[in-house]
């Protein structure tokens, strides 16, 4: 009976419309901006990278807010998937695509930067999709994740790091 | 029976903490729907478990209106695991 209520709650949860495309786009923009910014090695480059982080964090915050608003619940595991690409495969895809994008940006191969950015976005969205299916199957085992407070702290640290680079790069 | 927790042994309370183990926090009305209980019944159980340190609650806003968000504390999560383990031992002993 107790398990039935939990299953009823979990099976009723819905991702907001356009969740995966929006997540993929946010990550693709962030990876593309980071690759350009690092390769540019100038103040404007760091500003572009910082703008990419801001776009991604804005998309992530909007998606999590909409999820919470639609379902009346908050799931830290989902927040970790969205903000940190917490799954092993998603992390590997993200880091690999970022590395390829940076190398391609240094060589001014912008088509490859775009391909790598899209690959990062699609890989992370697929990782989130995989986690979502696992969560629906066994919610108790997958619900936990990094708390919003810690995610906020990490976001602030990331932005401060970019801002420090901006100041040092002047 | 060692390990059975009288605070969460009652069916509605067990349903409440089990349901909350699937999420980090749930809005009061969402819980009420999932558990199929009245406002007053849910409120009474939430208050008792918050007082025991098993749940935390905070005021927030959902869909533009003020509401209460409820979540399981680490103490509550541990109590649920221990209670479920005790129930399993009991079932094994009977079978």
Interface residues (C-beta under 8 A of the other chain):
Chain A: X1 X2 X3 X5 X6 X8 X9 X10 X12 X68 X69 X71 X72 X73 X74 X75 X76 X77 X139 X140 X143 X144 X145 X147
Chain B: X11 X14 X15 X18 X19 X21 X22 X23 X24 X25 X26 X27 X29 X30 X34 X35 X36 X62 X63 X69 X71
